[in-house]
Amino acid sequence: MTKRHGYALLSAIIAVIVVISGAIYLGAAADDGTARNTLAGGRTSHPSAAPASTGSWVGSWSASPVGAEPGTETGGMAGRSVRNVVHAGAGGTGARITLSNLYGQQPLTITHASLAVAAAVNNAAAATGTMRRLTFGGSLSVIIQPGQQVLSDAVRVEIPHDADVLVTTYSPIPSGPVTYHPHAQQISYVAEGDRTEDVSGTPYAEQTPYWRYLTALDVLSNESAGTVVAFGDSLTDGITSTVGANSRWTDILSDRVRSSAGTADVPRYSVVNQGISGNQVLADGLGRPAENQAGVARFGRDVLDRSNVKAVVIDLGVNDILRNPKLADPDRITDGLRTLVRQAHARGLRVVGATLMPFQGHRGYSSAREAVRRQVNAQIRAGKVYDAVVDFDKALRDPYNPRRLRADYDSGDHLHPSDKGYQRMAEVFDLEDLKGAAPAEL
């Protein structure tokens, strides 16, 4: 080989390396560096085109893993397609999902997953041209180890704000307990066999009130610059809101933020919901890992690990009063809430906190527990817990009997709001409280 030919060959090799490096760079640029995948080998294919790196990755929807679904201890969802229906609080030009096997006791094998925009609300059919095959590190298959979660690759798809999104997974083999969120207030679907990319929705004859495996939908958004996480119990979970109507207070707050964004001091944020019914600040549920983990135990996973978080809204503490077999200590509750605030401040996040709403008439009510609620609220209102306060108690209590909810704001159980009550909660929220950095100290 002559020296001239050698230089030509070397130049060609360098050119190939540059092209490959550029491709790797462009692929990586579509992510924000927060991938949390637990991957395994599987079939590989060309993934759906990833979105260009414009806009910001924000949370469009989320739900906290709560526990292991009863009845799935052995077979899991083997041989069935699970089609979760979720509501996009923020629109975007790309999407990615998070799947969880937190409560699994053996590896969860997903061999096929897809994402599509729903053709209509509360429907299992996909809108024309929106079905996308999901990959994980470029592979069609992924194995999620017990206690772990996985982030999918990004796909290019137009997600409209307020659209329903279909996220479908198929597992061919038994995987043990299914990690789920039981109080979805949304109907999802199940089909026999691998119907992951079915667009008609016809095979999805079985309905379910649960979300399974899926814990987050992120979008690449030009309309939102960050994420607000609502962290709480059943009042945030919205368990008495109308099924399929997206009338939780967080849904209405999301719409308010979006319609007001860019005016006055209202930031351009999306809102996601990390409420768990029955959740407490301090006490875990049973099991290992604990089902319904305490707020202080799950805050890192459910708040700090969400995409591009800018602010947190906390509405937690009522269950520490109601579910404590003894009389709860108000100082222990507020100390636990301050622990959450310190964790948020360490990440530079602003924290808005809610006063605890009344519950006279509920089976757990007593005058002693009412006194604890009032003591907790006194510390919150005095500015000794949060950066800013939203006074849900004042907004929803009966003006003639402040120990109970106003009748039209009461769902009937004297603890959880009606749809009108949830709307009121969102309406009294001062959107400007979401803006700004965390103070050095309270």
C-alpha positions in Angstrom: 0.0 0.0 0.0 1.4 3.5 -0.9 1.5 6.2 1.6 -1.1 8.2 -0.4 -3.5 5.2 -0.3 -2.8 4.8 3.5 -3.8 8.4 4.1 -7.0 7.9 2.0 -8.0 4.8 4.0 -7.3 6.6 7.3 -9.4 9.6 6.2 -12.3 7.3 5.3 -12.1 5.6 8.7 -12.1 8.9 10.5 -15.2 10.0 8.5 -17.1 6.9 9.5 -16.2 7.5 13.2 -17.5 11.1 13.0 -20.8 10.0 11.4 -21.3 7.3 14.1 -20.4 9.7 16.9 -22.8 12.3 15.5 -25.6 9.8 15.5 -24.9 8.8 19.1 -24.8 12.5 20.1 -28.2 13.3 18.4 -29.8 10.3 20.0 -28.5 11.2 23.5 -29.5 14.9 23.0 -33.2 13.9 23.0 -32.9 12.8 26.7 -32.2 14.8 29.8 -29.7 12.3 31.3 -32.1 10.9 33.8 -32.5 7.4 32.4 -33.1 4.8 35.1 -33.2 1.6 33.0 -32.7 -1.9 34.1 -32.2 -3.7 30.8 -31.7 -7.2 29.4 -31.1 -8.6 26.0 -33.9 -9.2 23.5 -34.9 -8.8 20.0 -33.6 -5.6 18.5 -35.0 -3.4 15.8 -34.9 0.2 14.6 -36.7 2.2 17.2 -39.4 4.7 16.3 -37.7 8.0 15.4 -36.7 9.9 18.5 -37.8 13.5 18.7 -35.3 16.3 18.0 -33.8 17.9 21.1 -36.1 20.9 21.2 -38.3 21.8 24.1 -38.1 20.4 27.6 -38.9 17.0 29.0 -41.7 17.4 31.6 -44.2 15.2 33.3 -47.5 14.9 31.5 -49.0 12.2 33.8 -47.9 10.1 36.7 -49.1 7.7 39.4 -47.4 6.3 42.4 -46.8 2.6 42.7 -48.9 1.5 45.7 -48.5 -2.2 46.2 -48.9 -5.7 44.7 -52.2 -6.4 43.0 -54.2 -9.1 44.8 -54.7 -12.3 42.8 -51.5 -11.8 40.7 -49.1 -13.4 43.1 -48.2 -16.3 40.7 -49.1 -15.5 37.1 -48.9 -11.8 37.0 -50.5 -10.7 33.7 -48.8 -13.5 31.6 -50.2 -13.9 28.1 -52.3 -10.7 28.3 -52.0 -7.2 26.9 -52.5 -4.4 29.5 -53.7 -1.2 27.9 -53.4 1.7 30.5 -55.5 4.8 29.7 -53.9 8.0 31.1 -54.7 11.7 30.6 -52.0 14.0 29.2 -51.8 17.1 31.3 -49.2 18.6 29.0 -48.8 18.2 25.2 -45.6 17.6 23.3 -43.9 16.3 20.2 -42.3 13.3 21.8 -43.0 10.9 24.6 -41.4 8.3 26.9 -42.7 6.2 29.7 -41.6 4.6 33.0 -42.6 1.1 34.0 -42.2 -0.3 37.5 -41.7 -3.7 39.1 -41.4 -2.2 42.6 -43.6 -4.9 44.2 -42.5 -7.8 42.0 -40.8 -10.8 43.5 -39.3 -12.0 40.3 -38.1 -10.4 37.0 -40.8 -8.9 34.8 -40.3 -9.6 31.1 -41.9 -7.2 28.7 -41.5 -8.3 25.1 -43.7 -5.8 23.4 -44.9 -2.3 24.4 -46.6 0.6 22.6 -47.9 4.1 22.9 -50.7 5.8 21.1 -53.1 8.7 21.4 -56.6 7.5 22.1 -59.2 8.0 19.3 -61.7 9.3 21.9 -61.9 9.8 25.6 -62.5 6.6 27.7 -61.8 4.4 24.7 -59.3 1.6 23.9 -59.0 2.5 20.2 -56.0 4.4 18.9 -56.2 7.6 16.8 -55.1 7.1 13.2 -51.4 7.3 12.6 -50.4 7.6 16.3 -49.4 4.0 17.2 -45.8 3.8 18.2 -43.7 0.8 19.1 -41.7 1.4 22.3 -38.1 0.3 22.8 -35.8 0.2 25.8 -32.1 0.9 25.0 -32.9 0.0 21.4 -34.4 -3.4 22.3 -38.0 -4.4 21.9 -37.8 -6.5 25.1 -36.9 -5.5 28.6 -36.5 -7.4 31.8 -37.2 -5.3 34.9 -35.8 -6.7 38.1 -37.8 -6.9 41.3 -37.9 -3.5 43.0 -36.7 -1.7 39.9 -38.1 0.5 37.2 -37.2 1.3 33.5 -37.4 4.3 31.3 -38.3 3.8 27.6 -36.6 5.3 24.7 -38.2 8.5 23.4 -40.6 8.3 20.4 -41.7 11.0 18.0 -45.5 11.5 18.4 -47.8 14.5 18.7 -49.4 14.3 22.1 -52.2 16.9 22.4 -52.8 18.6 25.8 -55.9 17.0 27.5 -55.8 13.9 25.2 -56.1 10.4 26.6 -53.0 8.3 25.9 -52.9 4.5 25.5 -49.8 2.7 26.9 -49.8 -1.0 26.3 -47.5 -3.8 27.6 -47.3 -7.5 26.9 -45.6 -10.1 29.1 -45.6 -13.7 27.8 -44.5 -15.4 31.0 -45.6 -15.4 34.6 -43.9 -12.6 36.5 -45.4 -12.7 40.0 -47.1 -9.8 41.8 -48.2 -6.9 39.6 -47.2 -3.4 40.7 -50.3 -1.3 40.5 -52.2 1.9 41.4 -55.6 0.8 42.6 -57.6 4.0 42.6 -57.1 5.2 39.1 -60.6 6.8 38.7 -60.0 5.9 35.1 -61.0 2.7 33.1 -58.2 0.8 31.4 -58.3 -2.4 29.4 -57.0 -5.9 29.1 -56.9 -8.2 26.0 -55.9 -11.9 25.6 -52.7 -12.5 23.7 -50.3 -10.0 22.2 -52.6 -7.2 21.0 -50.0 -4.4 21.8 -50.3 -2.6 18.5 -54.0 -3.2 17.9 -55.5 0.1 16.9 -59.2 -0.9 16.8 -59.6 -1.6 20.5 -61.9 -4.5 19.7 -59.9 -7.2 21.5 -59.9 -5.1 24.7 -63.1 -6.5 26.1 -62.0 -6.6 29.8 -62.1 -3.3 31.8 -60.1 -2.6 34.9 -60.1 0.3 37.4 -56.3 -0.1 37.9 -53.2 1.3 36.4 -50.6 -1.6 36.1 -46.8 -1.3 35.8 -47.0 2.2 34.3 -46.0 5.1 36.6 -45.1 8.0 34.3 -45.6 9.6 30.9 -43.2 12.4 30.0 -43.5 14.6 26.9 -41.0 16.7 25.1 -42.9 20.0 25.4 -42.6 23.5 24.0 -45.5 24.7 26.2 -44.1 23.7 29.6 -40.7 24.4 31.1 -41.0 22.3 34.2 -43.1 20.0 36.4 -45.1 20.6 39.5 -45.6 17.5 41.6 -48.8 17.2 43.8 -47.9 14.9 46.7 -50.6 13.6 49.0 -53.2 11.1 50.0 -56.7 10.2 48.8 -57.6 13.9 48.6 -54.9 14.2 45.9 -55.6 10.8 44.5 -59.2 12.0 43.9 -60.9 8.7 44.9 -64.4 10.3 45.0 -64.1 12.2 41.8 -66.1 11.0 38.8 -64.5 8.1 37.0 -63.1 9.1 33.6 -63.9 12.8 34.0 -60.4 14.0 35.2 -62.0 16.1 37.9 -59.4 15.7 40.6 -58.2 19.1 41.9 -54.8 18.4 40.3 -56.4 18.1 36.9 -58.2 21.4 37.2 -55.1 23.0 38.6 -53.2 21.8 35.6 -55.7 23.4 33.3 -55.5 26.7 35.3 -51.7 26.8 35.1 -51.7 26.1 31.4 -54.3 28.8 30.5 -52.6 31.4 32.7 -49.0 30.5 31.9 -46.9 33.5 30.9 -49.3 36.0 32.4 -48.3 38.0 35.5 -46.0 35.7 37.5 -47.5 32.3 36.5 -44.8 29.9 35.4 -45.1 27.6 32.4 -45.4 24.3 34.3 -47.2 21.0 33.9 -48.8 19.3 36.9 -48.6 15.6 37.8 -50.3 13.6 40.6 -48.5 11.5 43.1 -51.3 10.9 45.5 -51.9 7.5 47.3 -55.1 6.8 49.1 -54.5 6.2 52.8 -51.0 7.6 52.7 -49.4 9.0 55.8 -46.5 11.3 56.4 -44.8 8.9 58.9 -46.2 5.4 58.8 -45.6 2.7 56.2 -48.1 0.0 55.2 -47.3 -3.7 55.6 -44.9 -5.8 53.5 -41.4 -5.6 52.1 -41.1 -3.3 50.4 -43.9 -1.7 52.3 -47.1 -1.1 50.5 -48.4 2.5 50.7 -45.0 3.7 51.7 -44.9 6.7 54.1 -44.5 10.1 52.6 -41.0 10.5 54.1 -40.0 7.1 52.5 -41.3 7.7 49.0 -40.6 11.4 48.5 -37.4 10.8 46.7 -38.9 8.4 44.2 -42.2 10.1 43.7 -41.1 13.7 43.7 -37.4 14.3 43.4 -37.0 11.6 40.6 -39.8 13.0 38.4 -38.7 14.8 35.2 -37.7 18.4 35.5 -39.4 19.2 38.8 -39.6 22.8 39.7 -42.1 22.9 42.6 -44.0 20.6 45.0 -47.5 20.9 46.5 -48.0 18.8 49.6 -51.4 17.9 51.0 -50.7 15.2 53.6 -51.3 14.5 57.3 -55.0 13.7 57.7 -54.4 10.0 57.7 -51.7 10.4 60.4 -54.5 11.7 62.6 -57.3 9.3 61.5 -55.3 6.1 61.3 -53.2 6.4 64.4 -54.6 4.0 67.1 -53.6 6.5 69.7 -53.9 10.3 69.6 -51.5 11.6 67.1 -48.8 14.1 68.1 -49.2 17.3 66.0 -45.5 18.1 66.4 -44.5 14.8 65.0 -46.7 15.3 62.0 -45.3 18.8 61.3 -41.8 17.6 61.9 -42.4 14.9 59.2 -43.7 17.5 56.8 -40.6 19.7 57.5 -38.5 16.7 56.6 -40.1 16.6 53.1 -39.6 20.4 52.8 -35.9 20.0 53.6 -35.5 17.3 51.0 -37.2 19.6 48.4 -35.1 22.6 49.4 -31.9 20.6 49.0 -32.9 20.3 45.3 -33.8 23.9 45.1 -37.6 23.2 44.9 -40.3 25.5 46.1 -42.9 23.9 48.4 -46.5 24.9 48.7 -48.4 23.2 51.5 -52.1 22.7 52.2 -54.0 23.0 55.4 -55.9 19.9 56.5 -59.6 19.9 55.7 -62.3 19.0 58.3 -63.8 15.6 58.7 -66.6 15.8 61.3 -69.2 13.1 60.5 -66.6 10.7 59.3 -66.4 7.5 61.3 -62.9 8.4 62.5 -63.9 11.8 63.9 -63.4 12.7 67.6 -63.1 16.0 69.3 -59.5 15.1 70.3 -58.5 14.4 66.7 -60.2 17.6 65.6 -57.9 19.4 68.1 -54.8 17.8 66.6 -55.9 18.9 63.1 -56.3 22.5 64.3 -52.9 22.4 65.9 -51.3 21.2 62.7 -53.1 23.8 60.7 -52.0 26.6 63.1 -48.4 25.7 62.5 -48.9 25.6 58.7 -50.7 29.0 58.6 -48.0 30.5 60.8 -45.5 29.8 58.0 -43.6 27.3 60.1 -43.8 24.4 57.7 -44.0 25.5 54.0 -42.8 28.2 51.7 -46.4 29.2 50.8 -49.8 27.9 52.0 -53.0 27.0 50.1 -55.8 27.1 52.7 -58.0 24.1 51.6 -59.6 24.0 55.1 -60.9 27.6 54.9 -62.1 27.2 51.3 -64.1 24.0 51.9 -65.3 24.1 55.5 -68.9 24.8 56.4 -69.0 28.5 57.5 -71.5 27.6 60.2 -69.6 24.6 61.4 -65.9 24.7 60.6 -65.4 21.1 61.9 -67.1 19.7 58.8 -67.1 20.1 55.0 -69.7 22.4 53.4 -72.5 20.2 52.2 -72.1 20.8 48.5 -68.3 20.3 48.7 -68.8 16.9 50.5 -68.9 13.6 48.5 -71.0 12.2 51.3 -68.4 10.4 53.4 -67.6 13.7 55.2 -63.9 13.4 54.4 -63.5 13.5 50.6 -64.7 16.3 48.4 -67.3 16.1 45.7 -66.4 17.1 42.1 -67.5 20.6 43.1 -65.2 20.5 46.1 -62.2 19.4 44.1 -62.9 22.3 41.7 -63.0 24.7 44.6 -59.6 23.4 45.8 -58.0 24.2 42.5 -59.7 27.6 42.2 -58.3 28.9 45.5 -54.7 28.0 44.6 -52.6 31.1 44.0 -50.7 30.2 40.9 -48.0 32.8 41.6 -47.0 30.7 44.6 -45.5 28.2 42.2 -42.8 30.6 41.1 -39.5 31.3 42.7 -36.7 29.4 44.3 -36.7 27.8 47.7 -35.7 30.1 50.5 -32.5 29.5 52.4 -34.6 28.5 55.5 -38.1 28.9 56.8 
